[in-house]
């Protein structure tokens, strides 16, 4: 989640106004959950990692999805703590167990959807030397729930990839393309790249649509941000090199039309 640094008011990771951190709770008078979240976020920004984690852990124990998500992400990425995938998995599992039926329209729903995606990713490969084994079927279930109930574009992309690769499911490019289309329209660049690749070359049940595929690949290439996105750039460059002049020209027309409607 991007932080808008231009605004003078600070915001916590859950999007609520931050401001000055509230004073620590006095003995015998526990801090409220929302105060704990704000204090924890402020402490982390100030480099007070231990205090921040303590406050977030209190809120997480009370079922606060944002606090659970933040702690899960910290352990998953080794952000301010030693990376610990099983701890991350446990926090994401708490979210899935406690908030699966939350209203998808609430601001907190993005934490829940992301937790399901994270769990799906863990089940897809497993966590060595733990109880979490590779289970492609459970991974599919996690992605499918977040994709359908929460409409999460990341989940839609990951679900589609399973059906493109035939990982734990019967390969079904047409079914994958439907999910990729939903995610691509929301600006998910990995889905744009995968959809573009399918359309450019064509696949089982998908007629070749080179110009439209090149359009999606162009959008994805422009959004690619780092070394992990090399596959996106490579896919675009390969398609562009193999496209005819007419297909390139038509892709530009499609791109202009898309940009007008996307505004």
C-alpha positions as CSV (number, residue, x, y, z in Angstrom):
1,X,0.0,0.0,0.0
2,X,1.4,3.3,-1.1
3,X,1.9,6.1,1.4
4,X,1.1,9.6,0.0
5,X,4.0,11.6,1.4
6,X,2.7,14.9,0.1
7,X,0.0,15.2,2.8
8,X,1.2,16.8,6.1
9,X,-0.9,14.5,8.3
10,X,0.7,11.2,9.0
11,X,-1.3,8.0,8.5
12,X,-1.0,4.5,10.0
13,X,-0.7,1.4,7.9
14,X,-4.5,0.9,8.3
15,X,-5.2,4.3,6.7
16,X,-6.3,6.0,9.9
17,X,-4.8,9.4,10.8
18,X,-1.7,8.9,12.8
19,X,-0.5,12.2,14.3
20,X,1.4,12.0,17.6
21,X,1.6,8.6,19.2
22,X,-0.7,8.3,22.2
23,X,1.0,7.9,25.6
24,X,1.7,4.4,26.7
25,X,-1.1,2.7,28.7
26,X,-0.9,3.3,32.4
27,X,-0.7,0.3,34.6
28,X,-4.1,-1.3,35.2
29,X,-5.6,0.7,32.3
30,X,-5.2,-1.1,29.0
31,X,-5.0,0.9,25.8
32,X,-7.9,0.6,23.4
33,X,-7.4,-1.5,20.4
34,X,-7.4,1.4,17.9
35,X,-5.0,3.3,20.1
36,X,-2.7,0.3,20.2
37,X,-2.8,0.1,16.4
38,X,-2.0,3.8,16.0
39,X,0.7,3.6,18.6
40,X,2.2,0.5,17.0
41,X,2.3,2.1,13.6
42,X,3.9,5.3,14.9
43,X,6.5,3.3,16.9
44,X,7.5,1.3,13.9
45,X,7.9,4.5,11.8
46,X,10.1,5.9,14.6
47,X,12.3,2.8,14.7
48,X,10.9,1.5,18.0
49,X,10.3,-1.9,16.6
50,X,9.9,-3.8,19.9
51,X,7.3,-1.3,21.3
52,X,5.5,-1.3,17.9
53,X,5.3,-5.1,17.8
54,X,4.0,-5.2,21.4
55,X,1.2,-2.8,20.6
56,X,0.3,-4.5,17.4
57,X,0.4,-7.9,19.0
58,X,-2.1,-6.7,21.6
59,X,-4.5,-5.5,18.9
60,X,-4.0,-8.7,16.9
61,X,-4.9,-10.8,19.9
62,X,-8.2,-8.8,20.1
63,X,-8.9,-9.8,16.4
64,X,-7.9,-6.5,14.7
65,X,-7.3,-7.6,11.1
66,X,-5.0,-4.7,10.2
67,X,-2.7,-5.5,13.1
68,X,-2.7,-9.2,12.3
69,X,-1.9,-8.4,8.7
70,X,0.9,-6.0,9.5
71,X,2.6,-8.5,11.8
72,X,2.1,-11.3,9.2
73,X,3.8,-9.1,6.5
74,X,6.7,-8.2,8.9
75,X,7.5,-11.8,9.6
76,X,6.9,-12.9,5.9
77,X,9.4,-10.2,4.6
78,X,11.8,-9.9,7.6
79,X,10.8,-6.3,8.0
80,X,12.3,-5.2,11.3
81,X,12.2,-8.8,12.6
82,X,13.9,-12.0,11.7
83,X,12.0,-13.6,8.8
84,X,9.7,-16.4,10.1
85,X,7.3,-17.9,7.6
86,X,5.5,-20.0,10.1
87,X,4.7,-17.0,12.3
88,X,3.5,-15.1,9.2
89,X,1.4,-18.1,8.2
90,X,-0.2,-18.2,11.7
91,X,-1.1,-14.5,11.6
92,X,-2.6,-14.8,8.1
93,X,-4.5,-17.9,9.3
94,X,-6.0,-15.9,12.2
95,X,-7.3,-13.3,9.7
96,X,-8.8,-16.0,7.4
97,X,-10.4,-17.8,10.4
98,X,-11.8,-14.6,12.0
99,X,-12.6,-12.3,9.1
100,X,-13.5,-14.5,6.1
101,X,-17.1,-13.3,6.2
102,X,-16.3,-9.6,6.6
103,X,-18.1,-7.2,4.3
104,X,-16.0,-6.9,1.1
105,X,-16.9,-3.2,0.9
106,X,-15.2,-2.3,4.2
107,X,-11.6,-0.8,4.2
108,X,-10.4,-3.7,6.3
109,X,-11.4,-6.2,3.6
110,X,-8.1,-5.6,1.7
111,X,-6.2,-7.0,4.6
112,X,-8.4,-10.1,4.6
113,X,-8.1,-10.7,0.9
114,X,-4.3,-10.3,1.0
115,X,-4.1,-12.8,3.9
116,X,-5.9,-15.4,1.7
117,X,-3.5,-14.7,-1.1
118,X,-0.5,-15.1,1.2
119,X,-1.9,-18.4,2.5
120,X,-2.4,-19.6,-1.0
121,X,1.2,-18.8,-1.8
122,X,2.4,-20.7,1.2
123,X,0.3,-23.7,0.3
124,X,1.6,-23.6,-3.2
125,X,5.2,-24.3,-2.1
126,X,4.9,-25.4,1.5
127,X,7.1,-24.2,4.4
128,X,10.1,-26.5,5.0
129,X,10.4,-28.3,8.3
130,X,6.8,-27.3,9.4
131,X,3.3,-28.7,9.3
132,X,2.6,-26.6,6.2
133,X,3.0,-28.9,3.2
134,X,2.6,-28.1,-0.4
135,X,-1.1,-28.5,-1.2
136,X,-2.1,-27.1,-4.6
137,X,-5.8,-27.8,-3.9
138,X,-5.8,-25.7,-0.7
139,X,-3.8,-23.0,-2.6
140,X,-6.6,-22.9,-5.2
141,X,-9.2,-22.7,-2.5
142,X,-7.5,-19.7,-0.9
143,X,-7.0,-17.9,-4.2
144,X,-10.6,-18.7,-5.4
145,X,-12.2,-17.4,-2.2
146,X,-10.3,-14.1,-2.3
147,X,-10.9,-13.8,-6.1
148,X,-14.6,-14.4,-5.9
149,X,-15.8,-13.1,-2.5
150,X,-13.5,-10.1,-2.2
151,X,-12.8,-9.6,-5.9
152,X,-9.1,-9.2,-5.2
153,X,-7.1,-8.8,-8.4
154,X,-4.0,-10.4,-7.0
155,X,-6.0,-13.5,-6.1
156,X,-7.6,-13.5,-9.5
157,X,-4.2,-13.5,-11.1
158,X,-2.8,-16.3,-9.0
159,X,-5.9,-18.4,-9.5
160,X,-5.6,-17.9,-13.3
161,X,-2.0,-19.0,-13.2
162,X,-2.9,-22.3,-11.7
163,X,-5.2,-23.0,-14.6
164,X,-2.6,-21.8,-17.1
165,X,0.0,-24.1,-15.7
166,X,-2.3,-26.9,-14.8
167,X,-0.9,-26.9,-11.2
168,X,-3.2,-29.0,-9.0
169,X,-6.1,-28.5,-11.5
170,X,-6.9,-29.4,-15.1
171,X,-5.3,-26.9,-17.4
172,X,-8.0,-24.5,-18.7
173,X,-6.7,-21.4,-20.5
174,X,-10.2,-20.1,-21.3
175,X,-11.2,-20.2,-17.6
176,X,-7.8,-18.6,-16.7
177,X,-8.4,-15.9,-19.3
178,X,-11.7,-14.9,-17.6
179,X,-10.0,-14.3,-14.3
180,X,-7.1,-12.6,-16.0
181,X,-9.5,-10.2,-17.7
182,X,-11.1,-9.2,-14.5
183,X,-7.7,-8.5,-12.8
184,X,-6.3,-6.8,-15.9
185,X,-9.1,-4.3,-16.0
186,X,-8.3,-3.4,-12.4
187,X,-4.7,-2.6,-13.4
188,X,-3.0,-5.8,-12.1
189,X,0.0,-5.7,-14.3
190,X,1.0,-9.4,-13.9
191,X,-2.5,-10.3,-15.0
192,X,-2.2,-7.9,-17.9
193,X,1.1,-9.6,-18.9
194,X,-0.3,-13.1,-18.7
195,X,-3.5,-12.2,-20.5
196,X,-1.4,-10.5,-23.2
197,X,0.7,-13.5,-23.7
198,X,-2.3,-15.8,-24.0
199,X,-4.0,-13.5,-26.6
200,X,-0.9,-12.8,-28.6
201,X,-0.1,-16.4,-29.2
202,X,-3.5,-18.0,-28.8
203,X,-4.1,-21.1,-26.8
204,X,-6.5,-24.0,-26.4
205,X,-10.0,-22.4,-26.9
206,X,-8.5,-18.9,-27.2
207,X,-8.1,-17.6,-30.8
208,X,-5.0,-15.5,-31.5
209,X,-5.6,-11.8,-31.0
210,X,-2.2,-10.4,-31.5
211,X,-2.9,-6.7,-31.4
212,X,-5.0,-6.9,-28.3
213,X,-2.5,-9.1,-26.6
214,X,0.3,-6.6,-27.5
215,X,-1.8,-3.8,-25.9
216,X,-2.0,-5.7,-22.6
217,X,1.7,-6.5,-22.7
218,X,2.5,-2.9,-23.3
219,X,0.5,-1.8,-20.2
220,X,2.2,-4.6,-18.2
221,X,5.7,-3.6,-19.4
222,X,5.1,0.0,-18.4
223,X,4.1,-1.1,-14.9
224,X,7.0,-3.6,-14.4
225,X,9.0,-2.2,-11.5
226,X,11.9,-4.5,-10.6
227,X,14.1,-7.5,-11.4
228,X,11.4,-9.8,-10.4
229,X,9.3,-8.5,-13.3
230,X,11.9,-9.5,-16.0
231,X,9.5,-12.1,-17.3
232,X,7.0,-9.3,-18.1
233,X,9.5,-7.3,-20.1
234,X,10.8,-10.4,-21.9
235,X,7.2,-11.4,-22.8
236,X,6.5,-7.9,-24.2
237,X,9.8,-7.8,-26.2
238,X,9.2,-11.2,-27.7
239,X,5.7,-10.3,-28.8
240,X,6.7,-6.9,-30.1
241,X,9.6,-8.5,-32.2
242,X,7.2,-11.1,-33.7
243,X,4.3,-8.7,-34.3
244,X,3.6,-7.4,-37.8
245,X,3.5,-3.6,-38.5
246,X,-0.3,-3.8,-38.8
247,X,-0.5,-5.6,-35.4
248,X,1.7,-3.0,-33.8
249,X,-0.4,-0.2,-35.2
250,X,-3.7,-1.8,-34.1
251,X,-2.3,-2.4,-30.6
252,X,-1.6,1.4,-30.4
253,X,-5.2,2.1,-31.4
254,X,-6.5,-0.3,-28.7
255,X,-4.1,1.2,-26.1
256,X,-5.4,4.8,-26.8
257,X,-8.9,3.6,-26.5
258,X,-8.2,1.8,-23.2
259,X,-6.4,4.9,-21.8
260,X,-9.5,7.1,-22.6
261,X,-11.9,4.7,-20.9
262,X,-9.6,4.1,-17.9
263,X,-9.5,7.8,-16.9
